[in-house]
Amino acid sequence: MQLKERGIILIPIDFTKQSLLAIKQSYNLAKYTHSKLVLLHVYEKSGEESYEALNKLTKQTEQESGVPCEFMNVKGDIYDETDKVAEEIGATLIIAGLESHMKFRNIIGSSASKLIRKAPCPVITIRGNEHRDGCENILLPLDLSVETREKVDYAVQFAHFFGASVRILGVFDPADANYENKLLAYTHQVKQFIKSKGISCTNKSIAAEDVAATVVEYANKIETDLIMIMNKPNLGVTEFFAGTDAQRIVDVSNVPVMTIQPMKREGGMSFGMGY
């Protein structure tokens, strides 16, 4: 499971500072993966099409990025239409700028959280105001679920693209010693696997009750450029990175967050990473 080369990166825009920042954040990744950029403008009513501004922005983006760029203009809700268009054009990645005042707990089920939950491909959300040129550190929070292992392939691929280091973080309930021991063993195993791919990697475990705050605090402490999490809306409440915690990481993080969609499985079958 990898981010395909010769792919399509879809960027929903509304001309806010955050959506324009998302475009610039896409340049290096588009170059490394030889991807085309598609700027998606969704308007709610006639007269808001902004064709002239879109055409100008598209030409500017293509010139600055050095990769092919085109735009689409669609009427509807930006979050619903982004997922529909991503499916239609076979997007390999969505990069979305989120306004800093938006909170998932206020818009759950109707807006940004629904975009991520139903997206047909990975989604990178950018809420901070800092333009990050490149990626030196990738933070990989891990739990013991099968789905969380799927992030490892993406982390390895991104690390190779950018020449980045991977920082593994295990967060555990301070009252659950059994889980802690298993997680410590697992994060060490993953570290060895990543290092075998020629990538610098460290692992750290932290006891905490507030998973999201702990992940983001650690991300800032080690100057992370990207946090990778899983979209796991259907798992039970015992999974640390399921549902609310994953949404809260996106909600509170000033660091770009990549949310990866889990593989579809039949009959509950799981898979290994091959190591």
Summary of the structure (lengths in Angstrom):
residues: 275
radius of gyration: 18.5
end to end distance: 14.9
largest distance: 60.1
contacts: 899
relative contact order: 0.14
helix: 40%
strand: 22%
